[in-house]
Amino acid sequence: MKNSKLSIATTAILLTGFGLSQLSAADITVSSYSPHLYFDDTNAYTGNEWYWYSYQPSSGSGLMALRDIVTNNYVIKLSQPIASASTQNSLVVDSNADINLADGSVFIDKSANALGVGTTTPEEDIHVVNTTTTIISSGGAFPITTTQGDATLKLDAYDNSSWSIGAKYYESSLLFFTATKTFAITDNNTTNIPFSIYQGAPTGSLKILNNYVNIGTKLNVNGTISTNDVVTSTFSGDAPTNSDPILKGLMVLTSLSSNNTDATKTSDVAFGLKNAREDFTWNFRTFAPGEGFLATKEGTGGGEFRIDNPTNDFTNTKMVVAGVTVFENGHLVTASSRELKTDIKPLDPQAAMDALHKLQPVSYEYKAQKGEPVVGFIAEDVPDLVAMPSRKSFDSAEVVAVLTSVVKEQDKKIQKLESMLSNFIAENANKTTEELSLNNK
């Protein structure tokens, strides 16, 4: 098409039709290369000049653009052909001032001040809908399909710090479908998902308040507990007067659960309590071989405290504390193997006799058990041979050892006296009473 400008008459008709008094023929240009409308505010002080025109770049598709001539910026640019959900309605502004892009790919509801992505009926301030169905195999009577959709917000920061936050859905269907519905925070750099909340979680499953974290129902650990899986508390002060155990700094864990079903592995679950200031830790865990509970101070290599119960019957329960076993019927068994001892030597009978003479049996009542008199000894008053270093406790088994030594020594003396008496009787068996009397004079 040859370049041409509209005639003065044609321009006049347009000006009359549009009510524009300052538009001249030079403002409208029809060209095979770049047909355009040129708008120029004649006020020299405003610098208000615009082009609305179409053109064909040296490479690429045709464009329609609104250009600010003063700044040379493109304010609106449309590429041809316009990509949208259909061949129409790439941009619609309706009478309600709602804005619809690409038939609902982005929708702004003016009356509700809501933004919809993938939906034209946003139910919240920002409502994102995303669903994708993939047919893995269409053969046979039951096709295998997967349906997934991530309605997420992506945040990119400096140095590849990228995170996605939002709802995730995944469904796999073969006869019966299985679906997972979660709210998740994903590390886009590693594809790890460090935080997930599953659909249907009970109210109060996780609460973060101004002074503590409350795990409302339970902490469920699915798999094997490792030393890197820790629950920590920064509480370091004295417990306040409030009776709530959580407000006292106690992190309440209603349930620690292990779902290890591998028969070749020990399926235990544990947690640790660490005093960082004093640098020591106690570990508590289930004890699968004895179906019990085990408590160990870290670094000691043993279980200082254990409760065993191989059945659901309480009469099978026993408690083991550092080698001392207490059975449910009150039977007490102490560890006494030679393997546990050193510097073994006999107890001096005279020392045992001296200790026995110094023991002062008394009757008393415990302050916490008034009205229940008992008999025994006072730890501060017992002789050194059977005293504990602290002088605050007492091992009754040591008194048994003292009594055993004294009784054995007395038994030796009794046996000697019995032997002397037997010999005396044998030597004088044939003598009359009168002769014995004469011999004794």
C-alpha positions as CSV (number, residue, x, y, z in Angstrom):
1,M,0.0,0.0,0.0
2,K,1.3,3.5,-0.8
3,N,1.9,5.9,2.0
4,S,-0.9,8.4,2.3
5,K,-2.3,10.9,4.6
6,L,-6.0,11.4,5.1
7,S,-7.4,14.5,3.3
8,I,-8.4,17.6,5.1
9,A,-12.0,16.8,4.4
10,T,-11.7,13.3,5.8
11,T,-9.9,14.7,8.8
12,A,-12.6,17.2,9.4
13,I,-15.2,14.5,9.3
14,L,-13.2,12.5,11.9
15,L,-12.7,15.5,14.0
16,T,-16.4,16.3,13.9
17,G,-17.3,12.7,14.7
18,F,-15.0,12.4,17.6
19,G,-15.3,16.0,18.8
20,L,-11.5,16.6,18.6
21,S,-10.6,20.1,17.7
22,Q,-6.8,19.9,17.7
23,L,-6.3,16.8,15.6
24,S,-4.8,17.4,12.2
25,A,-4.2,15.3,9.1
26,A,-0.6,14.8,10.1
27,D,-1.8,13.1,13.2
28,I,-3.2,10.0,11.4
29,T,-0.9,8.1,9.1
30,V,-1.7,4.9,7.1
31,S,1.3,3.0,6.0
32,S,2.1,-0.5,4.8
33,Y,4.9,-0.5,7.4
34,S,3.6,1.4,10.4
35,P,0.0,2.7,10.4
36,H,-0.5,4.8,13.4
37,L,-2.5,7.4,15.4
38,Y,-0.5,10.3,16.7
39,F,-1.9,12.2,19.7
40,D,-0.2,15.5,20.5
41,D,-1.4,17.9,23.2
42,T,-0.7,21.3,21.6
43,N,0.1,22.8,25.0
44,A,3.9,23.1,24.7
45,Y,4.4,22.9,28.5
46,T,2.9,19.4,28.9
47,G,5.0,17.4,26.5
48,N,2.0,15.0,26.1
49,E,2.7,13.0,23.0
50,W,1.6,9.4,22.2
51,Y,1.6,6.9,19.4
52,W,-0.9,4.1,19.0
53,Y,0.3,2.0,16.1
54,S,1.1,-1.4,14.7
55,Y,4.4,-2.4,13.2
56,Q,6.4,-5.4,12.0
57,P,9.8,-5.7,13.7
58,S,12.8,-7.0,11.6
59,S,12.3,-10.4,13.3
60,G,9.4,-11.8,15.2
61,S,5.6,-11.4,15.0
62,G,3.6,-8.3,14.5
63,L,3.0,-5.9,17.4
64,M,0.4,-3.4,18.4
65,A,1.7,-0.8,20.9
66,L,0.9,2.4,22.8
67,R,4.1,4.4,23.1
68,D,4.9,7.4,25.2
69,I,7.0,9.5,22.8
70,V,8.3,11.8,25.6
71,T,10.0,8.8,27.4
72,N,10.1,6.5,24.4
73,N,8.6,3.8,26.6
74,Y,6.1,1.2,25.4
75,V,3.2,1.5,27.8
76,I,1.1,-1.3,26.2
77,K,2.4,-3.9,23.8
78,L,0.4,-6.7,22.2
79,S,2.1,-9.5,20.3
80,Q,0.5,-11.2,17.3
81,P,-1.0,-13.7,17.5
82,I,-2.2,-13.2,21.0
83,A,-1.8,-16.3,23.1
84,S,-4.8,-17.1,25.3
85,A,-7.1,-19.8,26.5
86,S,-9.2,-19.2,23.4
87,T,-9.0,-17.0,20.3
88,Q,-11.0,-14.3,22.1
89,N,-11.1,-12.3,25.4
90,S,-7.4,-12.0,26.0
91,L,-8.2,-8.8,27.9
92,V,-11.7,-7.8,29.0
93,V,-12.7,-5.0,31.4
94,D,-16.4,-5.3,32.1
95,S,-18.9,-2.8,33.3
96,N,-18.1,-3.7,36.9
97,A,-14.5,-2.7,36.3
98,D,-13.5,-6.4,36.7
99,I,-10.4,-7.3,34.7
100,N,-10.2,-10.7,32.9
101,L,-7.0,-11.8,31.3
102,A,-6.9,-14.8,28.8
103,D,-10.3,-16.1,29.7
104,G,-9.7,-16.5,33.4
105,S,-5.9,-17.2,33.6
106,V,-5.8,-14.0,35.8
107,F,-9.0,-12.4,37.1
108,I,-9.4,-9.3,39.2
109,D,-12.7,-8.9,41.0
110,K,-13.1,-5.2,41.6
111,S,-16.1,-5.4,44.0
112,A,-14.5,-8.0,46.2
113,N,-10.9,-6.6,45.9
114,A,-9.8,-10.2,45.1
115,L,-7.3,-11.7,42.7
116,G,-7.9,-15.1,41.0
117,V,-5.2,-17.1,39.2
118,G,-6.8,-19.9,37.3
119,T,-10.3,-19.0,38.5
120,T,-12.8,-16.3,37.7
121,T,-14.5,-16.6,41.1
122,P,-11.8,-15.9,43.7
123,E,-13.0,-16.9,47.2
124,E,-10.2,-15.1,49.1
125,D,-8.1,-12.0,48.6
126,I,-5.8,-14.1,46.5
127,H,-7.1,-17.4,45.2
128,V,-4.9,-19.8,43.1
129,V,-6.2,-22.9,41.3
130,N,-3.9,-25.3,39.4
131,T,-4.8,-28.8,38.3
132,T,-3.0,-31.1,35.9
133,T,-4.0,-34.6,34.9
134,T,-1.6,-36.9,33.1
135,I,-2.5,-40.3,31.6
136,I,0.5,-42.6,32.2
137,S,-1.1,-45.6,30.4
138,S,-4.3,-45.6,28.5
139,G,-4.3,-49.3,27.6
140,G,-6.6,-51.8,29.1
141,A,-9.8,-51.4,31.0
142,F,-8.2,-49.3,33.8
143,P,-5.9,-46.5,32.6
144,I,-3.3,-45.3,35.0
145,T,-3.5,-41.6,35.7
146,T,-2.0,-39.0,37.9
147,T,-3.5,-35.7,38.9
148,Q,-1.5,-33.1,40.6
149,G,-1.6,-29.4,41.2
150,D,0.6,-26.9,43.1
151,A,-1.1,-23.7,44.0
152,T,1.9,-21.9,45.3
153,L,3.6,-18.6,45.9
154,K,7.3,-18.6,44.9
155,L,9.8,-16.3,46.6
156,D,13.2,-15.8,45.0
157,A,15.9,-13.9,47.0
158,Y,19.6,-13.2,46.3
159,D,22.1,-16.0,45.5
160,N,19.6,-18.6,44.5
161,S,17.5,-18.6,47.7
162,S,14.3,-19.8,46.2
163,W,11.2,-21.1,48.2
164,S,7.7,-22.1,47.2
165,I,4.8,-21.9,49.7
166,G,1.4,-23.3,49.1
167,A,-1.0,-26.2,48.6
168,K,0.1,-29.4,47.0
169,Y,-2.0,-32.2,45.6
170,Y,-1.0,-35.5,44.1
171,E,-3.3,-38.4,43.1
172,S,-2.4,-41.7,41.5
173,S,-5.2,-43.8,40.1
174,L,-5.2,-47.5,39.3
175,L,-8.5,-49.1,40.2
176,F,-8.4,-47.3,43.5
177,F,-6.8,-43.9,43.8
178,T,-4.6,-42.6,46.6
179,A,-4.2,-38.9,47.1
180,T,-2.1,-36.7,49.3
181,K,-3.2,-33.1,50.1
182,T,-0.7,-30.9,51.9
183,F,0.3,-27.4,52.7
184,A,4.0,-27.2,52.2
185,I,7.1,-25.1,52.2
186,T,9.6,-26.3,49.5
187,D,13.2,-25.5,49.1
188,N,13.4,-25.1,45.4
189,N,17.2,-25.3,45.3
190,T,17.2,-28.9,46.8
191,T,13.5,-29.9,46.2
192,N,13.4,-30.8,49.9
193,I,10.1,-30.1,51.7
194,P,11.1,-29.3,55.3
195,F,7.6,-28.3,56.4
196,S,4.3,-30.1,55.6
197,I,0.8,-30.1,57.1
198,Y,-1.5,-32.8,55.7
199,Q,-5.2,-32.2,54.9
200,G,-7.4,-33.3,57.8
201,A,-4.9,-32.5,60.5
202,P,-6.8,-31.9,63.8
203,T,-7.3,-28.4,65.2
204,G,-4.4,-27.2,67.3
205,S,-1.9,-29.7,65.8
206,L,0.7,-26.9,65.9
207,K,0.5,-23.7,67.8
208,I,3.3,-21.1,68.1
209,L,2.4,-18.6,70.8
210,N,4.3,-15.7,72.4
211,N,6.2,-17.9,74.8
212,Y,6.1,-21.5,73.8
213,V,5.4,-24.0,71.0
214,N,2.6,-26.4,71.7
215,I,2.3,-29.6,69.7
216,G,-1.4,-30.1,70.4
217,T,-2.0,-33.8,69.5
218,K,1.3,-35.5,69.0
219,L,4.7,-35.5,67.4
220,N,4.7,-38.4,64.9
221,V,8.1,-39.5,63.7
222,N,7.7,-41.9,60.8
223,G,10.8,-44.0,60.6
224,T,14.0,-44.3,62.5
225,I,15.1,-41.7,65.1
226,S,18.7,-40.5,64.5
227,T,20.9,-38.3,66.6
228,N,20.2,-35.4,64.3
229,D,16.4,-35.6,64.9
230,V,16.0,-33.5,68.0
231,V,13.3,-31.6,69.8
232,T,14.8,-28.7,71.8
233,S,13.6,-26.2,74.4
234,T,15.3,-22.9,75.1
235,F,13.7,-22.7,78.6
236,S,16.5,-21.8,81.1
237,G,14.7,-20.0,84.0
238,D,12.9,-21.2,87.1
239,A,9.4,-22.4,86.7
240,P,6.8,-19.7,87.3
241,T,3.9,-20.1,89.8
242,N,1.5,-20.9,86.9
243,S,0.5,-24.5,87.3
244,D,0.4,-25.2,83.5
245,P,3.3,-27.5,82.8
246,I,3.9,-26.0,79.4
247,L,4.2,-22.5,80.9
248,K,6.7,-23.9,83.3
249,G,9.0,-24.7,80.4
250,L,8.1,-28.3,79.9
251,M,7.8,-29.3,76.3
252,V,4.8,-31.7,76.2
253,L,5.2,-34.5,73.7
254,T,2.1,-36.6,74.0
255,S,3.3,-39.3,71.7
256,L,6.6,-40.3,70.0
257,S,5.8,-43.0,67.5
258,S,8.0,-45.2,65.4
259,N,6.4,-47.1,62.5
260,N,9.5,-49.2,61.6
261,T,8.1,-52.5,60.3
262,D,11.4,-54.0,59.2
263,A,11.7,-57.3,61.1
264,T,15.5,-57.3,60.8
265,K,15.8,-54.0,62.6
266,T,15.2,-52.9,66.2
267,S,12.1,-50.7,66.1
268,D,12.8,-48.3,68.9
269,V,11.9,-44.6,69.4
270,A,13.6,-42.2,71.6
271,F,14.1,-38.6,72.8
272,G,16.8,-36.9,74.7
273,L,16.9,-34.3,77.5
274,K,20.1,-32.2,77.5
275,N,21.4,-29.7,80.0
276,A,23.6,-27.5,77.8
277,R,25.0,-25.6,80.7
278,E,26.3,-28.7,82.5
279,D,26.8,-30.6,79.2
280,F,25.1,-33.9,80.0
281,T,22.2,-35.7,78.3
282,W,19.8,-38.4,79.3
283,N,18.3,-40.5,76.5
284,F,14.9,-42.3,76.9
285,R,13.7,-44.9,74.5
286,T,11.6,-48.0,74.1
287,F,13.5,-51.3,74.7
288,A,12.3,-53.7,72.1
289,P,14.0,-56.9,73.2
290,G,12.4,-56.7,76.6
291,E,9.4,-54.7,75.4
292,G,10.1,-52.0,78.0
293,F,11.5,-48.6,78.6
294,L,15.1,-47.6,78.9
295,A,16.8,-44.5,80.3
296,T,20.6,-43.9,79.8
297,K,22.9,-41.1,80.7
298,E,24.8,-40.4,77.5
299,G,28.4,-41.5,77.5
300,T,28.0,-44.2,80.2
301,G,27.4,-47.0,77.8
302,G,24.6,-48.6,79.8
303,G,21.0,-48.4,80.8
304,E,20.8,-47.0,84.3
305,F,17.1,-47.4,84.4
306,R,14.8,-49.9,82.7
307,I,11.3,-51.1,83.0
308,D,10.5,-54.5,81.3
309,N,7.1,-56.0,80.6
310,P,7.0,-58.6,77.8
311,T,3.2,-58.9,78.1
312,N,0.2,-56.7,78.8
313,D,-0.1,-58.3,82.3
314,F,1.2,-56.1,85.1
315,T,2.4,-59.1,87.1
316,N,5.2,-59.6,84.5
317,T,6.7,-56.1,85.1
318,K,10.1,-55.6,86.6
319,M,12.2,-52.5,87.2
320,V,16.0,-52.5,86.9
321,V,18.1,-49.6,88.3
322,A,21.9,-49.9,87.9
323,G,21.8,-53.6,88.6
324,V,19.1,-53.6,91.2
325,T,15.9,-55.4,90.1
326,V,12.5,-54.8,91.7
327,F,9.7,-57.2,90.7
328,E,6.0,-56.3,90.8
329,N,5.5,-58.4,94.0
330,G,8.0,-56.3,95.9
331,H,10.8,-58.9,95.6
332,L,14.2,-57.0,95.5
333,V,17.3,-58.4,93.8
334,T,20.6,-56.7,93.9
335,A,23.5,-57.2,91.5
336,S,26.3,-59.2,93.3
337,S,28.3,-60.9,90.6
338,R,32.0,-61.4,91.2
339,E,32.4,-59.9,87.7
340,L,31.3,-56.5,89.1
341,K,33.7,-56.5,92.0
342,T,37.4,-56.1,92.9
343,D,39.6,-56.2,95.9
344,I,37.6,-59.0,97.4
345,K,38.7,-60.2,100.9
346,P,37.1,-61.7,104.0
347,L,35.5,-59.5,106.6
348,D,37.5,-59.3,109.8
349,P,35.3,-61.0,112.5
350,Q,36.5,-58.6,115.2
351,A,35.7,-55.6,113.1
352,A,32.3,-57.0,112.4
353,M,31.8,-57.6,116.2
354,D,32.8,-54.1,117.0
355,A,30.4,-52.7,114.3
356,L,27.6,-54.8,115.7
357,H,28.1,-53.5,119.2
358,K,28.0,-49.9,117.9
359,L,24.8,-50.4,115.9
360,Q,21.9,-48.6,117.6
361,P,18.5,-50.0,116.5
362,V,15.7,-47.4,116.8
363,S,12.0,-47.0,115.9
364,Y,10.9,-44.0,114.0
365,E,8.4,-42.5,111.5
366,Y,9.1,-40.8,108.2
367,K,7.9,-37.2,108.1
368,A,6.1,-37.9,104.8
369,Q,4.4,-41.0,106.3
370,K,3.2,-40.0,109.8
371,G,1.5,-42.7,111.7
372,E,3.5,-45.6,110.1
373,P,6.2,-46.5,112.7
374,V,9.2,-48.6,111.4
375,V,12.4,-49.9,112.9
376,G,15.9,-49.5,111.6
377,F,19.0,-47.3,111.9
378,I,19.9,-43.7,111.5
379,A,22.5,-43.2,108.7
380,E,24.5,-40.6,110.6
381,D,24.8,-42.9,113.7
382,V,25.9,-46.2,112.2
383,P,29.6,-47.2,112.6
384,D,32.1,-46.4,109.8
385,L,32.2,-50.0,108.6
386,V,28.7,-49.9,107.3
387,A,28.3,-46.1,106.7
388,M,27.8,-44.6,103.2
389,P,30.1,-41.7,102.3
390,S,27.3,-39.2,102.3
391,R,26.0,-40.3,105.8
392,K,22.5,-39.7,104.4
393,S,21.6,-43.2,103.3
394,F,22.1,-46.7,104.5
395,D,22.5,-50.1,102.9
396,S,20.8,-52.8,105.0
397,A,22.7,-55.5,103.1
398,E,25.9,-54.4,104.8
399,V,24.3,-55.1,108.2
400,V,23.5,-58.6,106.9
401,A,27.2,-59.1,106.1
402,V,28.2,-57.9,109.6
403,L,25.6,-60.2,111.3
404,T,26.7,-63.1,109.1
405,S,30.3,-62.6,110.1
406,V,29.5,-62.3,113.8
407,V,27.1,-65.3,113.8
408,K,29.8,-67.4,112.0
409,E,32.4,-66.5,114.6
410,Q,30.0,-67.2,117.4
411,D,29.1,-70.5,115.7
412,K,32.8,-71.5,115.8
413,K,32.9,-70.8,119.6
414,I,29.7,-72.7,120.1
415,Q,31.0,-75.7,118.2
416,K,34.3,-75.6,120.2
417,L,32.3,-75.6,123.5
418,E,30.1,-78.4,122.3
419,S,33.2,-80.5,121.4
420,M,34.8,-79.8,124.8
421,L,31.6,-80.8,126.5
422,S,31.3,-84.0,124.5
423,N,34.8,-85.0,125.4
424,F,34.2,-84.3,129.1
425,I,31.1,-86.5,129.1
426,A,32.8,-89.3,127.4
427,E,35.8,-89.3,129.8
428,N,33.5,-89.5,132.8
429,A,30.8,-91.7,131.6
430,N,31.7,-94.7,134.0
431,K,32.3,-92.7,137.0
432,T,29.7,-92.5,139.8
433,T,28.2,-89.3,141.0
434,E,30.1,-89.7,144.2
435,E,33.4,-90.1,142.4
436,L,32.7,-87.0,140.3
437,S,32.0,-85.1,143.4
438,L,35.3,-86.2,145.0
439,N,37.2,-85.4,141.9
440,N,35.7,-82.0,141.7
441,K,36.8,-81.2,145.3
